[in-house]
């Protein structure tokens, strides 16, 4: 494995998209190559800076509609194979398609903008787009290995890797400890046990907006249903007052692949079942959901609500 390959695939490593053998070889290479280790840290900094930017929250109905359109598009992929060949081998056909496809144009614009940011990031000296003294702690972390909570106290010990393994110990209220916990909760490539521990600890402080954002992220994107359930438990009390939490829970009800998470989301939404988006979702689920439990519970919720004239 050479440096060119490692630096081309560091991005895939950060998003846990490499096969296990390739991931292991890359980690071994980084431990003995300072240049590649520096590239990993630089990309982690950039990723942390991008994650810190505010995210516009789409409505649950928009997300559901978008997913349905995506599913329809995937189902027709085979029929559109000829178009794919024109796209690759016939640039004029590609340009004609772009002219009449605003969605495709928007995607290309976003990709171009992202590439521009990446170029600017490198030109400005390895990603120092902000004051280096304010770079988040997670920018230099390779991964969280484990979390130990000392029984009978609020002390937490977090073990994590940089170029060499390190650890930090302190109270759950310590900002640096909280930063590591929220980083773990948002890191789908970290081992699932550490993510579950991090989310479990964060549920004790959901009043903190950054903690709530990390729990919302875990509910939406974590690949482990146990982590998503823990995040849902921590967010349940905020579905009434925080529209972003409500949208995330509603999205879990509509789209999560795990029945337990969906059932938990349905229960969490009971306090806001009269909300228009929630009512519409319940009406859809009561008619067409493949799960007997979700369908019957949705019908029960609707029956218990006052009729709207």
Buried (B, 14 or more C-beta within 10 A) or exposed (E): EEEEBBBEBBBBBBEEEBEEEBBEBBBEBBBEBEEBBBBBBBBBBBBBBEBEEEEEBEEBBEBBEEEEEEEEEEEEEEEEEEBEEBBEEEEEBBEEBEEEEEEBEEEEEEEEEEEEBBEEBEEEEBBEBEEEEEBBBBBBBBBBBBBEBEEEEBBBBBBBBBBEEBEBEBEBEBEEBBBBBBBBBBBBBBBBBBBBBBBBBBBEBBEBEBBBBBBBBBBBEBEBBBBBBBBBBBBBBBBEEBBBBBBBBBBBBBBBEBEEBBBBBBBBBEBBBEBEBBBBBBBBBBEEBEEEEBBEBBBEBBEEEEEEE
